[in-house]
Amino acid sequence: MKNKKALIVDLDNTVYPVKSIGEQLFAPLFELMQEYGWTPGTDRFEGVKEDIMRRPFQKVADDNGFNAELVQRALELLRTTEYTGEMNPYADYESLRRLPADKYLVTTGFEKLQRSKVRQLGIEADFKKVSVVDPDVSDLSKADIFKAIMHEENLKPEDVLVIGDDPESEIAAARSLGMDTFLYEKEKAHPRAEATCRGSNFGDLENIFRLK
Ligand SMILES: [Mg+2]
């Protein structure tokens, strides 16, 4: 792989495991869902809970036909939610942090919540810029942000490696722009997803860099 000047990194399930905070973070949302007929312990509810910990709430709500009033109340709740508990990056995040390239954190979610996670993780100084793509307030996509970073930093697609866990989010955005990708399969494997390289430990990434 060609030398990379810039790494664009996802946050949720890439820097830290959402499941480590998910039950606590989303407890008020899961309670609200019960008012709308969602029953704890059922396969359907447990499946949707897992999905909410992995993907933007709006997408999960759309795909699962959430009641419109529930969506409104959930949005009101999530817009003001912050996480103030302890958070820790994955142990192998240190390998990613040490890589000699400029790093940009690009994450999708509610702005206030995503910023609070960055703060609790203590990772802000690791990144040249932290960008939150918030579908609640903007139609911008991750691809739009990646393009803006390339423009601002005078980078070509081949200068950039995009690192993330979601084939349909940052990995798809990177591929659409001709950027190389590292699919991080720590929480979930995606055997059919296409990516330049993949692994479940950022130590692998170090090797890929050394072999360039
Ligand atoms: Mg993610």
Residues whose N, C-alpha, C, O or C-beta is under 5 A from the ligand:
A	BS01	MG	D10 L11 D12 N13 T14 R54 D165 D166
